[in-house]
Amino acid sequence: MTDRSIAGEPVRVLRLVVAAVAVALAGAVVTPGAAAQPRTADYIVAVVNQESVTAVEIDQRLARVREGAARANTPLPPPAQLRREVLDSLIDERVVLSFARDSGVRIDDAELERALASVALQNQIPPAQLRARIEREGMDFNRFRADIRDQLLVERVREREVARRIRITDEEIDAYLAERRAAAAGARQFNIAQILVPVPEGADASVEAERRTRAEAALARVRAGEDFATVARELSQDPNRERGGEIGLRPADRLPELFVDAVRDLRAGDVAPSLVRSGAGFHVLKLVERRDANAFVVTQTRARHILLRPSTPAGTSAAQRQLAEVRRAITTGARRFEDVAREISEDASAPQGGDLGWTAPGSFVPEFEQAMNALPVGGVSEPVVSRFGVHLIQVLERRSVELDARQQRQLATNALRERKYEQAYRDWVRELRAQAYIELRDDAR
């Protein structure tokens, strides 16, 4: 599998895994006296299809919720309500897990080991030490490993099933693109210079005519070639006259609409062909500078990588050490990145020296893309663990590119799908729950 196919992988797959490991490694294990329960032994609180929810699980989840709320200084509902909400969440998880196990999807050992190595790295411990750390925190490592496999399975099935439920219409895409264009238009900036000939409030027709004549004379002078700034210093009566009438670079939404309308179609250096009348008087306007915000410009990156695909935690540690040595050789000039990629990379890009070509944001899985985005042009990463293996990444170039019409519609489709994802997921779980066998024991009521 070429690493470019990472683009097709669900971006959410490791989120729950990372969270689970972070909790475990933080020592968030409930001690026997931590929960206000009259019974100290574990017992089943609910049965969901063939899965069960136990009292200890509820207590552990409650402890994590309270810890998170304390860190964020967030209020929690009353204890009884909070317990019901936690139980409800666990039932939802069991409903999805039961469906996932019946789906036929399997997580192989190599993928599981890469996930464990990745989350160990996220928590800044070597993969070889993960088991000892988990067991030191009072957890059975085989159970922990099975839980991680379940989470990967659930995430894969969830992505597949929820994606099937999301429909994006052409009308929605058109509306999204229009939103983006409107937002970009609001972000457009103009530097406008003006010559202001004020008209007193309540002035009669003769005074207004005289002021108009004065403003038209100023317009004629600058249109005849006189320096705008010089005429502004001589005639203008606005606070910016000593700066040649320049207002300064401002977003369009912070300028009078009359001014924006007058200069919208001008090129930098042009003078508006006619006067603008506002409540303050008559204005001669010149567009000094414009900065257009483009709604469809993205930063593309051209990178290359070396990929090793270990199948065990020990293999992952060895691959990290090997690529760390390779990195030292490359950064000292002893080896060339592309030569090493051709020799040892286990990716389809190896014959091209690991070159992945130009890619837009969102093309790779998060752990790869985050490391790539943090690099300067020419920079070489430390070894990066992803679900595909261990990578060494080098950024070759970056560029800003305006998306063509097809790419714009794809961008809109992706954004709309993300907007709809959570609601589609909730609807899916609600349907699964309605079809599931759920038995609440007396202690859960």
Beta strands, then each sheet from edge to edge (+ up, - down):
strand 1: 44-48
strand 2: 51-54
strand 3: 189-198
strand 4: 246-251
strand 5: 276-277
strand 6: 281-291
strand 7: 297-308
strand 8: 355-359
strand 9: 384-386
strand 10: 389-402
strand 11: 438-440
sheet 1: 2+ 1- 11+
sheet 2: 4+ 3- 6+ 5-
sheet 3: 8+ 7- 10+ 9-
end
